[in-house]
Amino acid sequence: MASTCTAKAIRGYFLDGVLPPNGIVCDTIERLFPEKSAPVEAKAWLNPEASVSEADTHLAEVVRDLGMAMEPFVGLHKKPKSLL
């Protein structure tokens, strides 16, 4: 689930050396279960209640694409299927 708040906090830390505010809690801007027929572009999967700028929409798309690219590698630390 994409969160521009989280992406900005990570970017601020790694690029500018700035820590996010203590106790910050970031919400996601995606729908948990978007419609199956929804197009792939960000506008379809963004939460309609979220007011998101074009720059944040682009950032959310990048975060989402990164997550999708990492998906095959996530969970490799889990038990092999042969042990389940």
CYANA upper distance limits for C-alpha pairs under 8 A (distance plus 0.5 A):
  1 MET  CA     28 THR  CA      6.64
  1 MET  CA     29 ILE  CA      8.07
  1 MET  CA     30 GLU  CA      6.50
  1 MET  CA     32 LEU  CA      8.06
  1 MET  CA     64 ARG  CA      7.70
  2 ALA  CA     28 THR  CA      6.10
  2 ALA  CA     29 ILE  CA      6.68
  2 ALA  CA     30 GLU  CA      6.58
  2 ALA  CA     60 ALA  CA      6.19
  2 ALA  CA     61 GLU  CA      8.48
  2 ALA  CA     63 VAL  CA      6.55
  2 ALA  CA     64 ARG  CA      6.25
  3 SER  CA      7 ALA  CA      6.77
  3 SER  CA     26 CYS  CA      7.37
  3 SER  CA     27 ASP  CA      6.76
  3 SER  CA     28 THR  CA      4.83
  3 SER  CA     29 ILE  CA      6.19
  3 SER  CA     30 GLU  CA      8.18
  3 SER  CA     60 ALA  CA      7.14
  3 SER  CA     63 VAL  CA      8.34
  4 THR  CA      8 LYS  CA      6.44
  4 THR  CA     28 THR  CA      7.90
  4 THR  CA     29 ILE  CA      7.88
  4 THR  CA     56 ASP  CA      6.79
  4 THR  CA     59 LEU  CA      6.99
  4 THR  CA     60 ALA  CA      6.30
  5 CYS  CA      9 ALA  CA      6.72
  5 CYS  CA     26 CYS  CA      6.03
  5 CYS  CA     27 ASP  CA      7.70
  5 CYS  CA     28 THR  CA      8.42
  6 THR  CA     10 ILE  CA      6.68
  6 THR  CA     26 CYS  CA      6.51
  7 ALA  CA     11 ARG  CA      6.50
  7 ALA  CA     59 LEU  CA      8.18
  7 ALA  CA     63 VAL  CA      7.75
  8 LYS  CA     12 GLY  CA      6.39
  9 ALA  CA     13 TYR  CA      6.71
  9 ALA  CA     19 LEU  CA      7.74
  9 ALA  CA     20 PRO  CA      6.07
 10 ILE  CA     14 PHE  CA      6.67
 11 ARG  CA     15 LEU  CA      6.13
 11 ARG  CA     16 ASP  CA      8.02
 12 GLY  CA     16 ASP  CA      5.61
 12 GLY  CA     17 GLY  CA      6.78
 12 GLY  CA     18 VAL  CA      5.89
 12 GLY  CA     19 LEU  CA      7.54
 12 GLY  CA     20 PRO  CA      8.15
 13 TYR  CA     17 GLY  CA      4.90
 13 TYR  CA     18 VAL  CA      5.18
 13 TYR  CA     19 LEU  CA      5.95
 13 TYR  CA     20 PRO  CA      7.95
 14 PHE  CA     18 VAL  CA      8.30
 20 PRO  CA     24 ILE  CA      7.53
 29 ILE  CA     46 LEU  CA      6.23
 29 ILE  CA     47 ASN  CA      5.96
 29 ILE  CA     50 ALA  CA      6.67
 30 GLU  CA     45 TRP  CA      6.17
 30 GLU  CA     46 LEU  CA      4.95
 30 GLU  CA     47 ASN  CA      5.44
 31 ARG  CA     45 TRP  CA      6.27
 31 ARG  CA     46 LEU  CA      6.37
 31 ARG  CA     47 ASN  CA      5.37
 34 PRO  CA     38 ALA  CA      7.36
 34 PRO  CA     44 ALA  CA      8.06
 34 PRO  CA     45 TRP  CA      6.18
 38 ALA  CA     44 ALA  CA      6.32
 38 ALA  CA     45 TRP  CA      7.91
 39 PRO  CA     44 ALA  CA      6.54
 40 VAL  CA     44 ALA  CA      7.36
 40 VAL  CA     45 TRP  CA      8.11
 41 GLU  CA     45 TRP  CA      7.86
 41 GLU  CA     61 GLU  CA      8.29
 42 ALA  CA     46 LEU  CA      6.47
 42 ALA  CA     57 THR  CA      7.18
 42 ALA  CA     58 HIS  CA      8.48
 42 ALA  CA     60 ALA  CA      7.94
 42 ALA  CA     61 GLU  CA      6.45
 43 LYS  CA     57 THR  CA      8.28
 46 LEU  CA     50 ALA  CA      7.82
 52 VAL  CA     56 ASP  CA      6.39
 52 VAL  CA     57 THR  CA      6.72
 53 SER  CA     57 THR  CA      6.60
 54 GLU  CA     58 HIS  CA      6.72
 55 ALA  CA     59 LEU  CA      6.72
 56 ASP  CA     60 ALA  CA      6.51
 57 THR  CA     61 GLU  CA      6.72
 58 HIS  CA     62 VAL  CA      6.80
 59 LEU  CA     63 VAL  CA      6.70
 60 ALA  CA     64 ARG  CA      6.48
 61 GLU  CA     65 ASP  CA      6.54
 62 VAL  CA     66 LEU  CA      6.60
 63 VAL  CA     67 GLY  CA      6.69
 64 ARG  CA     68 MET  CA      6.72
 65 ASP  CA     69 ALA  CA      6.63
 66 LEU  CA     70 MET  CA      6.72
 67 GLY  CA     71 GLU  CA      6.61
 70 MET  CA     74 VAL  CA      6.83
 79 LYS  CA     83 LEU  CA      6.84
 79 LYS  CA     84 LEU  CA      7.51
 80 PRO  CA     84 LEU  CA      7.42
